Amino acid sequence: MKGAPKALKAGTKVRSIRLVDGDLNIDCRIDMLGAMALKSEFVRKA
């Protein structure tokens, strides 16, 4: 993950997921990184 202080690995759990409009479709919080915007094409439901 570019610009992040730590690597975001596959299987990392996120909290406070919100769907938003635009290129980055998901706003969320990750425990070790804080607030983040993700693309829905790289995310899957667990």
C-alpha positions as CSV (number, residue, x, y, z in Angstrom):
1,M,0.0,0.0,0.0
2,K,1.6,3.3,-1.1
3,G,2.2,6.0,1.5
4,A,1.3,3.9,4.5
5,P,3.6,3.6,7.5
6,K,3.0,-0.1,7.6
7,A,2.1,-2.7,5.0
8,L,-1.6,-3.6,4.7
9,K,-1.7,-7.4,4.3
10,A,-4.4,-9.6,2.9
11,G,-6.9,-10.6,5.6
12,T,-6.6,-7.3,7.5
13,K,-9.9,-6.6,9.3
14,V,-11.5,-3.1,9.0
15,R,-14.1,-1.3,11.1
16,S,-16.7,1.5,10.6
17,I,-17.2,0.7,6.9
18,R,-19.2,3.2,4.9
19,L,-20.0,3.2,1.2
20,V,-19.3,6.5,-0.7
21,D,-19.5,7.8,-4.2
22,G,-16.4,8.4,-6.3
23,D,-13.3,6.5,-7.4
24,L,-12.5,5.3,-3.8
25,N,-15.8,3.5,-2.9
26,I,-15.3,2.6,0.8
27,D,-14.3,4.7,3.8
28,C,-13.2,2.7,6.9
29,R,-11.0,2.6,9.9
30,I,-8.1,0.1,10.3
31,D,-6.7,-0.4,13.8
32,M,-3.0,0.0,13.0
33,L,-3.4,2.7,10.3
34,G,-6.4,4.9,11.1
35,A,-8.9,6.3,8.6
36,M,-8.6,5.1,5.1
37,A,-10.3,5.0,1.7
38,L,-10.3,1.7,-0.3
39,K,-11.3,0.6,-3.7
40,S,-14.2,-1.9,-3.7
41,E,-12.5,-4.0,-6.5
42,F,-9.8,-5.1,-4.0
43,V,-12.1,-5.8,-1.1
44,R,-14.1,-8.9,-0.4
45,K,-16.7,-9.8,2.2
46,A,-15.5,-12.2,4.9
